[in-house]
Amino acid sequence: MVTYPDAARPLAEMQPSKSFFVGIDSDGCAFDTMEIKHKECFTPNIIKYWDLQAVSKYAREAAEFVNLYSKWRGINRWPALVMVFDLLRERPEVQARNVSPPQADDIRVFIADDDYPKSNDGLAAYMAKHPSQELDRAWAWTNAVNATVADMVHGVPPFPYVRESLQFLDDKADMIVVSATPVEALTREWQEHDIAPYVEVIAGQELGKKQLHLELAAGGKYDPSRVLMIGDAPGDMKAAKANQALFYPINPGDEETSWQRFYEEAVHRFLDETYAGVYETELIEAFEAMLPETPPWKR
């Protein structure tokens, strides 16, 4: 029996009303919000709350590489934060300034504890049993990020062809949002642009990981060949493949073309069940080539 957070019950209780299912990531996929969220909200608060002012240039490079321009694009904020610290710690330029990025031992233990969702609510529950000064700082940081996002990120519409794709699929597929973003931010953005009515559930970090979202909403309810995940990050593809679902990539930096191709071509292949195979493989190969594993300062 699959265990899941109480908040994920709407996913588990979903019943098919159509024979096809589509999960859609939000940040950087449906909305052009990845750049503004990370460059204007996450990264400045990383520098501020983790005392990285003396190496702000390198902190910015590391944060943008992890969250935007690498194979880790789109991962949860907590493992991403730790990865930024680790990349900084090994840079000679940071060492030369006698700056020691946090070891983040307490955060690492929180990340590894599967009993707690990697969300603000999950961290609060974890801190109640495992108090520490480091987690107090982590709590201040994550809340500052969310407040900055709420203040900064608005008026950013969906990419061209997102609305058209949702409208086209409305009577053909059950759809949900599959995201690692807090539900409050997701709901605000999808409602602001009047596309929330097209999806059954808006699933964010409070509802578990993306793989769980797909498993609860679609697992055993649809033929896997009729389940599609649309995403802009390797984590989206991993979640799809873990559920034997198909994956359609939205290529970072070329999102408009990706959505136009989906609307004009790929969605029709999905619905007539000719998407799997060579077509999907070629799309994924092009997508993976855009997201390196090695940061530019190491090449």
N, C-alpha and C positions, 0 to 999 in steps of 0.2 A: 504494500500500500504506500503510495506517495505521500510524504509528509510535506506540509506547506504552511506558510504564515496564514493566520486568520484573514488577513487582508486579501489573500489570493483566492478566497472562496468563490468570488464571481467567475474566475477563470475555470475553476474545477466544475462549477455548476453550469457552464455554458453547454448548450445543446445545439447541434447543427440545424440551421434553417435553410442552408444551401449545401451543395455537394463539394464546394471548394472553400479553402481557408487561406487567408493571407495575413501574415504578421508584418507590421511596418515599424521600423525604428523611427525615432523622431529627430533628435539633434544631429545635424549634419546629413540627414537622410531626407526626411520630409521637409525640414526647415533648415535654412542657412544660418544656424545659430551656433555651430561649433566654434567658429573663429571668434565671435564676439564673446561667447561665454568663457572660453579659455584665455584669450588674450586680455580681456578687460575685467574678468570676474575671478576666475580661479588663480591665474598666475600672480596678479598683484597681491592677492591675499596670501599666497604661499610665501612671497617675499616678506610681507609685513609680519605675519604671525609666526614664522619660523626663523626670523632674524637672519635673513639672507641678503640684506641690503648691500653689504660689501661685495657681493658677487651676483648682483641682480642680473647683469647681462647673461651670465652663464646659467643662472636659475631659469631665466626666461627661455633660453635655448633648450635646456633640458625638458622643461615643462611642455613646450610646444612640440618637441620631438615625440615625447611619450604620448601626448594626448591628441595630436593632430597629424603628424607626419611619419608615423611608424606603424608596424604591425600591431602595436598595442592600442592604436587609436580606438577611442570609445570605451575603454575599460572603466570599471568602477573607480571612483575618486580615491579610495583608500589604497589599493595596490598601486595606482598611478602616482600618488604622493610619495610612497616609499621608493618607487623606482626613480623618481626625480632626485630624491636624496642620495640614492646609491650612485647614480650617474655623476652627480656633483662631487661626491666624495673622492672619486677616482680621477678627477680632472686636475692636472698639474697646476692650472691657473688658479683653481680654488685653493689647493694646498699652499701655493705660494703666498696667498693672502691670509694664511693661518685661520681660515674659516673651517669649522667642523660642522657640516650638516648633521641633523639629528640621526641617531641610529634607529630611532623609532621602534624600539623593542616592544613596547606595550601595544603600539598600533599593529605590529606584525602578529602578535598573539590574538588580537581582536579579529584580524583578517582571517586567521586560521581556524577560528572557532565557528563551526558551521551551525551552532545553535542560535546565532544572532545574525539577522539580516544586515547587510553592509549599507545601512541607511542611518539617518539621524536617530530614528526611534530605536534601531538596533544598537547603536552606540550608547544611547542613554540607558537602555536596559543593561548593557554590558558594564557600563561605568558604575551602576548601582551596586554591583557585586565585585568589581575590580577597580576601585578608585585609584587614580594616579595623577600627578601633576602633568605628565605628558598627555594624558587623555583629556584633562581639562583644557589644555591648549588646543588639542585636536577638536574638541567641542566648540571652542571659540572660533576656530578657523572654518569649520564646516558651516556654522551658522552665518558667519560673515560672507562666505561664498553665496549661500542661498539668498541672503539679503541683497547682495550686490546684483545677483541675477534678477531678482524681482524688481529692483530699481532700474537696471540698465536695459534688460532684454525685453523689448516690446516693439510692436510695429514691424516685425520681421515676418513677411508672408511665407507661405510654403513655396518651394521651388516651382517654376513653371511645369505644368503637366501632372503635378501631384493631385490637385483638385479634380482635373479631368479624369485621371486614373481612378480615383475614388468613386467618382460619379459613374464611370463605366462599370466598375465592379460591384456597385451597390446592390444590384439584384442578382448577382452571380456568385458572390463569395461572402462568407462571414469574415469580418476583419477586426483585428485588435491592434493596439499600439503595444510594441514590445521594446522597453527602454530601461536603461539604468539610471535615468533622471528621476528626481523626486516627482511623485504623482501631482503635487500641487502645481509645480511649474509646467508639467505636461498638459494638465487640464486647462490651465490658464491660456497656454499657447494655442491648443486645438480649439478651444471655445472662442478665443479672440478672433480667429479667422474662419469660424463657422464650418469647420470640418469634423468636429467631434461627433455629430450625428451619424457619420458614416461607419463608426467603429462601435463594436459591442462593449469593449472594455479598454480603458486606458491603463495599461500595466507599467508601473515604474518600479524603482528599487525596493519600495516597501513590500512589494508582492513577490520578492525573491529574484533570482537570476533569470536572464533571458531564456536559458534552456528550460527552466521550470515553467515560465510563462507558456511556452509552446507546448510543453508536455501536458500541462493541466488543461489548456484550452482545446488542443487538437488531438492529443495522443489517444489512439483507439477510437476516435470519433469520425475520422476522415481517412480515406485512402492516402497513404503518404505521398503518392504521386500527384495528389491534388492539394498538397500543403506547400505554401511558398512563404519564405521569409525575405523581405526586402531590407537591405541594410548597407551601411557605408563603412563597416569595420569588420576585421577578421573575427571578432567575438560574435557578431551577428551570424556569420557563416558557420562558426563552430556550434552555436546554439541550434541552427537549422540541421546540420549534419548529425548532431547527437540525437535528433528526433527523426532521422531518415527523411527530412523534408528537403525541398528544393531551395536554392538560394539565388536571388537576383541582386547583383552588386550595383550600388550607386557609387561611381568612382569619385573619390575626393579630388576636387579641382575641376571636375567635368560633370557636375551633377545635372545641369540642365540637359546635356546630351543624353545622359543615362536615363533620365525620366522621359524624355521624348522617345527614346528607343523602346522603353517599357510600354508606353502608351500606344505607340504605333505598331510595335512588332512583338515584343516579348510576352505581353499579357495574352495575346492571341495564341501564341505557342503554348502557354501555360494552360489555357482553357481547352485547347484541342489536344492536349497531352503529347505535344511534340517538343516540349522544352528540355526535358532531361536528355543527357547524352552529350554529343559533340557541342551543341549550341551552348549549354550551360557551362561546360568545361572551358570553352574558349573565353567566355565572359569572365570566369573566375581567374583564369591565368592572367588576363590583362589587368584585372583588379589587384591581384597579389603582387604583380610587378611594380605597382605604384607605391607600395608600403614596405620600406626596407626595415631590416632588423638592426643594422649598424648605424649609429648616429653620424652625422656628417663630419664632426670633429675627429672621428676615429678612422675615416676613410683615407 
